[in-house]
């Protein structure tokens, strides 16, 4: 689970908002210009924890749009949120990484064990 008050998330949030020009990308798709102040996980963290820190899985939206993407009481995606997930494809190069290596902590463990030698086994 993400600590939304932690420094790692705050840095990631700022990076995504900057990347998207502080513009609500969902509203823009539908021809509206709205400022973004929230970052939304397209693939929900509860169901897809391996994508929680991936830039491609994060999108800048307004609070209004975020409420339209997720049921704020249950945390479930709405019809609009499911649509956004369906049109957002997982990058091919990311699919090639085994799921157990997608988590950053496992990446670190793996590289610490392997080091610079490619011949060692995990």
Backbone as a printed PyTorch tensor [residue, N CA C, xyz], in Angstrom:
tensor([[[  0.8390,  -1.1830,   0.0000],
         [  0.0000,   0.0000,   0.0000],
         [  0.8840,   1.2460,   0.0000]],

        [[  0.4550,   2.2330,  -0.6910],
         [  1.2200,   3.4750,  -0.7960],
         [  0.9210,   4.3810,   0.3980]],

        [[  1.9750,   4.9910,   0.9090],
         [  1.8270,   6.0170,   1.9410],
         [  1.6790,   7.3470,   1.2050]],

        [[  0.4410,   7.8040,   1.0460],
         [  0.1840,   9.0260,   0.2690],
         [  0.6860,  10.2890,   0.9650]],

        [[  1.1160,  10.1800,   2.2190],
         [  1.6910,  11.3230,   2.9250],
         [  3.2270,  11.2670,   2.9300]],

        [[  3.7760,  10.1590,   2.4350],
         [  5.2240,   9.9650,   2.4440],
         [  5.9360,  10.7610,   1.3640]],

        [[  7.2290,  10.9490,   1.5440],
         [  8.0150,  11.7660,   0.6130],
         [  8.1380,  11.1170,  -0.7680]],

        [[  8.2070,   9.7850,  -0.8160],
         [  8.3290,   9.1070,  -2.1130],
         [  7.1070,   9.3960,  -2.9860]],

        [[  5.9040,   9.2850,  -2.4050],
         [  4.6950,   9.5640,  -3.1760],
         [  4.6180,  11.0410,  -3.5450]],

        [[  4.9590,  11.9140,  -2.6130],
         [  4.8860,  13.3540,  -2.8970],
         [  5.7970,  13.7360,  -4.0620]],

        [[  6.9860,  13.1270,  -4.1210],
         [  7.9110,  13.3910,  -5.2420],
         [  7.3440,  12.8500,  -6.5440]],

        [[  6.7880,  11.6430,  -6.4890],
         [  6.2170,  11.0250,  -7.6980],
         [  5.0200,  11.8330,  -8.1890]],

        [[  4.1650,  12.2480,  -7.2660],
         [  2.9920,  13.0430,  -7.6070],
         [  3.4040,  14.3380,  -8.3070]],

        [[  4.3870,  15.0170,  -7.7350],
         [  4.8780,  16.2680,  -8.3150],
         [  5.4340,  16.0380,  -9.7200]],

        [[  6.1790,  14.9400,  -9.8800],
         [  6.7670,  14.6000, -11.1830],
         [  5.6830,  14.3840, -12.2360]],

        [[  4.6190,  13.6630, -11.8680],
         [  3.5400,  13.3610, -12.8180],
         [  2.7480,  14.6240, -13.1520]],

        [[  2.4430,  15.4280, -12.1500],
         [  1.7320,  16.6860, -12.4100],
         [  2.5490,  17.5900, -13.3470]],

        [[  3.8600,  17.6500, -13.1030],
         [  4.7420,  18.4420, -13.9780],
         [  4.7540,  17.8720, -15.3940]],

        [[  4.8780,  16.5470, -15.4880],
         [  4.8960,  15.8810, -16.8020],
         [  3.6480,  16.2290, -17.6020]],

        [[  2.4980,  16.2450, -16.9320],
         [  1.2200,  16.4960, -17.5960],
         [  0.8510,  17.9780, -17.6620]],

        [[  1.7690,  18.8430, -17.2530],
         [  1.5240,  20.2780, -17.3240],
         [  0.4150,  20.7500, -16.4040]],

        [[  0.2220,  20.0570, -15.2870],
         [ -0.8330,  20.3940, -14.3160],
         [ -2.1970,  20.5000, -14.9920]],

        [[ -2.4180,  19.6240, -15.9750],
         [ -3.6330,  19.6360, -16.7760],
         [ -4.3690,  18.3110, -16.5830]],

        [[ -5.6610,  18.3660, -16.3900],
         [ -6.4980,  17.1790, -16.2500],
         [ -6.5540,  16.4900, -17.6080]],

        [[ -5.8780,  15.3570, -17.7270],
         [ -5.7480,  14.6700, -19.0070],
         [ -7.0320,  13.9810, -19.4470]],

        [[ -7.8520,  13.5590, -18.5130],
         [ -9.1380,  12.9410, -18.8720],
         [-10.0800,  14.0170, -19.4040]],

        [[-10.1560,  15.1330, -18.7160],
         [-11.0040,  16.2350, -19.1750],
         [-10.5430,  16.7160, -20.5500]],

        [[ -9.2360,  16.7840, -20.7490],
         [ -8.6940,  17.2190, -22.0440],
         [ -9.1420,  16.2800, -23.1590]],

        [[ -9.1500,  14.9810, -22.8760],
         [ -9.5930,  13.9970, -23.8540],
         [-11.0170,  14.2980, -24.3310]],

        [[-11.8450,  14.8100, -23.4100],
         [-13.2280,  15.1300, -23.7340],
         [-13.4280,  16.6000, -24.0970]],

        [[-12.3140,  17.3120, -24.3730],
         [-12.3920,  18.6830, -24.8720],
         [-12.5320,  19.7640, -23.8210]],

        [[-12.2730,  19.4380, -22.5600],
         [-12.3870,  20.4330, -21.4870],
         [-11.0050,  20.7690, -20.9540]],

        [[-10.7940,  22.0210, -20.6030],
         [ -9.5220,  22.4590, -20.0190],
         [ -9.7210,  22.6960, -18.5230]],

        [[ -9.1530,  21.8090, -17.7130],
         [ -9.2730,  21.9070, -16.2560],
         [ -7.8960,  21.6800, -15.6480]],

        [[ -7.5890,  22.4450, -14.6040],
         [ -6.3210,  22.2590, -13.8970],
         [ -6.3590,  20.9630, -13.0930]],

        [[ -5.2130,  20.2810, -13.0580],
         [ -5.0960,  19.0360, -12.2880],
         [ -4.4300,  19.3260, -10.9490]],

        [[ -4.8860,  18.6210,  -9.9170],
         [ -4.2820,  18.7360,  -8.5910],
         [ -4.1460,  17.3700,  -7.9160]],

        [[ -4.4990,  16.3070,  -8.6600],
         [ -4.5060,  14.9500,  -8.1320],
         [ -3.8450,  14.0220,  -9.1390]],

        [[ -3.2250,  12.9530,  -8.6450],
         [ -2.6560,  11.9330,  -9.5290],
         [ -3.4080,  10.6300,  -9.2800]],

        [[ -3.9070,  10.0520, -10.3510],
         [ -4.7470,   8.8530, -10.2990],
         [ -3.9790,   7.6350, -10.8150]],

        [[ -4.1340,   6.5010, -10.1120],
         [ -3.5920,   5.2300, -10.5870],
         [ -4.6120,   4.6220, -11.5580]],

        [[ -4.2330,   4.4880, -12.8080],
         [ -5.1370,   3.9500, -13.8230],
         [ -5.4590,   2.4860, -13.5070]],

        [[ -4.4120,   1.6930, -13.2650],
         [ -4.5800,   0.3170, -12.7910],
         [ -4.5190,   0.3950, -11.2710]],

        [[ -5.6150,   0.0970, -10.5590],
         [ -5.6820,   0.2940,  -9.1080],
         [ -4.5860,  -0.4460,  -8.3400]],

        [[ -4.0590,   0.2160,  -7.3360],
         [ -2.9750,  -0.3270,  -6.5200],
         [ -3.3900,  -1.6210,  -5.8210]],

        [[ -4.6210,  -1.7050,  -5.3530],
         [ -5.0830,  -2.9150,  -4.6640],
         [ -5.0430,  -4.1480,  -5.5600]],

        [[ -5.3500,  -3.9660,  -6.8290],
         [ -5.3890,  -5.0850,  -7.7720],
         [ -4.0690,  -5.2800,  -8.5100]],

        [[ -3.3200,  -4.2100,  -8.7120],
         [ -2.0810,  -4.2530,  -9.4900],
         [ -0.9610,  -3.5450,  -8.7350]],

        [[ -0.5480,  -4.0790,  -7.5950],
         [  0.4860,  -3.3900,  -6.8110],
         [  1.8090,  -3.2540,  -7.5400]],

        [[  2.0810,  -4.1280,  -8.4990],
         [  3.3390,  -4.0520,  -9.2450],
         [  3.4260,  -2.8260, -10.1450]],

        [[  2.2980,  -2.1650, -10.4060],
         [  2.2870,  -0.9720, -11.2660],
         [  2.1800,   0.3250, -10.4740]],

        [[  2.2180,   0.2660,  -9.1510],
         [  1.9260,   1.4440,  -8.3420],
         [  2.9000,   2.6080,  -8.5570]],

        [[  4.1420,   2.3530,  -8.9170],
         [  5.1200,   3.4290,  -9.0870],
         [  5.4540,   3.7130, -10.5490]],

        [[  4.7760,   3.0390, -11.4770],
         [  5.0550,   3.2070, -12.9110],
         [  4.4480,   4.5100, -13.4280]],

        [[  5.2710,   5.3190, -14.0650],
         [  4.7840,   6.5910, -14.5990],
         [  3.6380,   6.3970, -15.5870]],

        [[  3.7040,   5.3480, -16.4170],
         [  2.6490,   5.1180, -17.4070],
         [  1.2990,   4.8060, -16.7490]],

        [[  1.2970,   4.3860, -15.4910],
         [  0.0680,   4.0460, -14.7790],
         [ -0.5040,   5.2250, -13.9870]],

        [[  0.1280,   6.3640, -14.0850],
         [ -0.2910,   7.5400, -13.3240],
         [ -0.7050,   8.6550, -14.2710]],

        [[ -1.7870,   9.3290, -13.9180],
         [ -2.3090,  10.3900, -14.7700],
         [ -2.8010,  11.5490, -13.9040]],

        [[ -2.5640,  12.7490, -14.3820],
         [ -2.9910,  13.9540, -13.6670],
         [ -4.4620,  14.2350, -13.9590]],

        [[ -5.2160,  14.4710, -12.8770],
         [ -6.6410,  14.7750, -13.0000],
         [ -7.0280,  15.8090, -11.9380]],

        [[ -8.2030,  16.3830, -12.1170],
         [ -8.7610,  17.2660, -11.0900],
         [ -9.4560,  16.4060, -10.0440]],

        [[ -9.7750,  16.9900,  -8.9140],
         [-10.5140,  16.2680,  -7.8760],
         [-11.8790,  15.8220,  -8.4140]],

        [[-12.4990,  16.6960,  -9.1970],
         [-13.8010,  16.3880,  -9.8050],
         [-13.7020,  15.1400, -10.6980]],

        [[-12.6860,  15.0960, -11.5480],
         [-12.5070,  13.9430, -12.4350],
         [-12.1510,  12.6960, -11.6380]],

        [[-11.3160,  12.8630, -10.6220],
         [-10.9340,  11.7090,  -9.7960],
         [-12.1740,  11.0740,  -9.1670]],

        [[-13.1090,  11.8950,  -8.7370],
         [-14.3560,  11.3830,  -8.1660],
         [-15.2100,  10.6620,  -9.2080]],

        [[-15.0250,  11.0060, -10.4810],
         [-15.7490,  10.3330, -11.5560],
         [-15.0650,   9.0260, -11.9660]],

        [[-13.7820,   8.8950, -11.6470],
         [-13.0250,   7.6930, -11.9940],
         [-13.1390,   6.6000, -10.9390]],

        [[-13.3090,   7.0140,  -9.6900],
         [-13.3700,   6.0800,  -8.5590],
         [-14.5700,   6.3920,  -7.6870]],

        [[-15.1960,   5.3580,  -7.1850],
         [-16.2180,   5.5360,  -6.1580],
         [-15.4500,   5.8650,  -4.8830]],

        [[-15.5750,   7.0540,  -4.3670],
         [-14.7650,   7.5180,  -3.2380],
         [-15.0920,   6.7780,  -1.9390]],

        [[-16.2650,   6.1550,  -1.8540],
         [-16.6180,   5.4090,  -0.6370],
         [-16.0410,   3.9930,  -0.6570]],

        [[-16.1060,   3.3310,  -1.8280],
         [-15.6620,   1.9390,  -1.9110],
         [-14.2580,   1.7940,  -2.4980]],

        [[-13.7920,   2.8230,  -3.2130],
         [-12.4890,   2.7520,  -3.8620],
         [-12.5230,   2.0220,  -5.1910]],

        [[-13.6850,   1.5110,  -5.5800],
         [-13.8070,   0.7880,  -6.8420],
         [-13.8540,   1.7520,  -8.0140]],

        [[-13.3650,   1.2630,  -9.1550],
         [-13.4240,   2.0720, -10.3680],
         [-14.8660,   2.2020, -10.8440]],

        [[-15.1770,   3.3530, -11.3830],
         [-16.4780,   3.5790, -11.9950],
         [-16.3980,   3.1000, -13.4420]],

        [[-17.4740,   3.2670, -14.1680],
         [-17.4880,   2.9080, -15.5940],
         [-16.4070,   3.7030, -16.3380]],

        [[-16.2960,   4.9900, -16.0240],
         [-15.2720,   5.8350, -16.6530],
         [-13.8660,   5.3530, -16.2790]],

        [[-13.6720,   4.9860, -15.0240],
         [-12.3720,   4.4860, -14.5740],
         [-11.9980,   3.1850, -15.2520]],

        [[-12.9680,   2.2920, -15.4420],
         [-12.7020,   1.0290, -16.1480],
         [-12.3830,   1.2900, -17.6100]],

        [[-13.0850,   2.2550, -18.2070],
         [-12.8080,   2.6320, -19.5950],
         [-11.3720,   3.1330, -19.7250]],

        [[-10.9420,   4.0030, -18.8110],
         [ -9.5810,   4.5360, -18.8600],
         [ -8.5620,   3.4020, -18.7340]],

        [[ -8.8340,   2.4420, -17.8660],
         [ -7.9490,   1.3040, -17.7020],
         [ -7.8880,   0.4810, -18.9880]],

        [[ -9.0210,   0.3040, -19.6510],
         [ -9.0610,  -0.4920, -20.8830],
         [ -8.2850,   0.1540, -22.0220]],

        [[ -8.2920,   1.4810, -22.0930],
         [ -7.5740,   2.1350, -23.1990],
         [ -6.0940,   2.3640, -22.8780]],

        [[ -5.7090,   2.1450, -21.6290],
         [ -4.3070,   2.2980, -21.2290],
         [ -3.6480,   0.9290, -21.2480]],

        [[ -2.8170,   0.7120, -22.2150],
         [ -2.1570,  -0.5790, -22.3760],
         [ -0.8720,  -0.6330, -21.5590]],

        [[ -0.5950,  -1.7980, -21.0170],
         [  0.6560,  -2.0270, -20.2940],
         [  1.7650,  -2.0910, -21.3370]],

        [[  2.8220,  -1.2930, -21.1890],
         [  3.9090,  -1.3010, -22.1670],
         [  4.5210,  -2.7010, -22.3240]],

        [[  4.8090,  -3.0870, -23.5600],
         [  5.3530,  -4.4110, -23.8600],
         [  6.6270,  -4.7000, -23.0850]],

        [[  7.5160,  -3.7210, -23.0130],
         [  8.7880,  -3.9530, -22.3180],
         [  8.5700,  -4.2300, -20.8300]],

        [[  7.4740,  -3.7150, -20.2850],
         [  7.1860,  -3.9660, -18.8780],
         [  6.6310,  -5.3750, -18.6740]],

        [[  5.8930,  -5.8810, -19.6450],
         [  5.3310,  -7.2270, -19.5520],
         [  6.4250,  -8.2920, -19.5100]],

        [[  7.5950,  -7.9870, -20.0440],
         [  8.6890,  -8.9540, -20.1090],
         [  9.3800,  -9.1500, -18.7680]],

        [[  9.1780,  -8.2380, -17.8360],
         [  9.7990,  -8.3390, -16.5150],
         [  8.9660,  -9.3010, -15.6720]],

        [[  9.5820, -10.3340, -15.0820],
         [  8.8060, -11.2460, -14.2280],
         [  8.1270, -10.4700, -13.0970]],

        [[  6.8900, -10.8260, -12.7570],
         [  6.1420, -10.0800, -11.7390],
         [  6.8860,  -9.8960, -10.4190]],

        [[  7.6530, -10.9150,  -9.9840],
         [  8.3350, -10.7870,  -8.7030],
         [  9.4690,  -9.7630,  -8.7470]],

        [[  9.8850,  -9.3380,  -9.9380],
         [ 10.9260,  -8.3220, -10.0360],
         [ 10.3530,  -6.9180, -10.2150]],

        [[  9.0440,  -6.8080, -10.3660],
         [  8.4420,  -5.5000, -10.6130],
         [  8.4440,  -4.6110,  -9.3830]],

        [[  8.3510,  -5.2050,  -8.2250],
         [  8.3980,  -4.4120,  -7.0080],
         [  9.8160,  -3.8920,  -6.8300]],

        [[  9.9520,  -2.6520,  -6.4680],
         [ 11.2720,  -2.0490,  -6.3030],
         [ 12.1160,  -2.7700,  -5.2650]],

        [[ 11.4940,  -3.2220,  -4.1790],
         [ 12.2770,  -3.8930,  -3.1480],
         [ 12.8770,  -5.1860,  -3.6870]],

        [[ 12.1300,  -5.8850,  -4.5590],
         [ 12.6640,  -7.1150,  -5.1240],
         [ 13.7550,  -6.8100,  -6.1560]],

        [[ 13.6050,  -5.7140,  -6.8720],
         [ 14.6570,  -5.3200,  -7.8070],
         [ 15.9570,  -5.0960,  -7.0510]],

        [[ 15.8600,  -4.3910,  -5.9320],
         [ 17.0550,  -4.1060,  -5.1500],
         [ 17.6760,  -5.3980,  -4.6170]],

        [[ 16.8500,  -6.2850,  -4.0730],
         [ 17.3580,  -7.5600,  -3.5600],
         [ 18.0450,  -8.3310,  -4.6820]],

        [[ 17.4050,  -8.3780,  -5.8350],
         [ 17.9560,  -9.1070,  -6.9760],
         [ 19.3110,  -8.5470,  -7.3830]],

        [[ 19.3950,  -7.2380,  -7.5590],
         [ 20.6530,  -6.6410,  -8.0220],
         [ 21.7330,  -6.6980,  -6.9570]],

        [[ 21.3470,  -6.6400,  -5.6800],
         [ 22.3310,  -6.7990,  -4.6060],
         [ 22.9290,  -8.1970,  -4.6390]],

        [[ 22.1130,  -9.1960,  -4.9220],
         [ 22.6020, -10.5750,  -4.9570],
         [ 23.4100, -10.8500,  -6.2100]],

        [[ 22.9340, -10.3370,  -7.3400],
         [ 23.6030, -10.5970,  -8.6070],
         [ 24.8460,  -9.7410,  -8.7670]],

        [[ 24.7510,  -8.5030,  -8.2870],
         [ 25.8830,  -7.5840,  -8.4270],
         [ 26.1610,  -7.3140,  -9.9020]],

        [[ 27.4030,  -7.1690, -10.2380],
         [ 27.7560,  -6.8660, -11.6210],
         [ 27.9330,  -8.1350, -12.4470]],

        [[ 27.9640,  -9.2880, -11.8140],
         [ 28.1480, -10.5490, -12.5260],
         [ 26.8090, -11.0450, -13.0650]],

        [[ 26.7190, -11.2250, -14.3460],
         [ 25.4930, -11.6950, -14.9810],
         [ 25.3310, -13.2020, -14.8660]],

        [[ 26.4100, -13.9040, -14.5220],
         [ 26.3620, -15.3660, -14.5180],
         [ 25.7800, -15.9620, -13.2360]],

        [[ 25.6790, -15.1850, -12.1850],
         [ 25.1240, -15.6970, -10.9340],
         [ 23.6260, -15.9460, -11.0640]],

        [[ 23.1300, -16.9180, -10.3470],
         [ 21.7060, -17.2340, -10.3570],
         [ 21.0150, -16.6050,  -9.1480]],

        [[ 19.7820, -16.1920,  -9.3180],
         [ 18.9860, -15.6300,  -8.2310],
         [ 18.4580, -16.7360,  -7.3590]]])
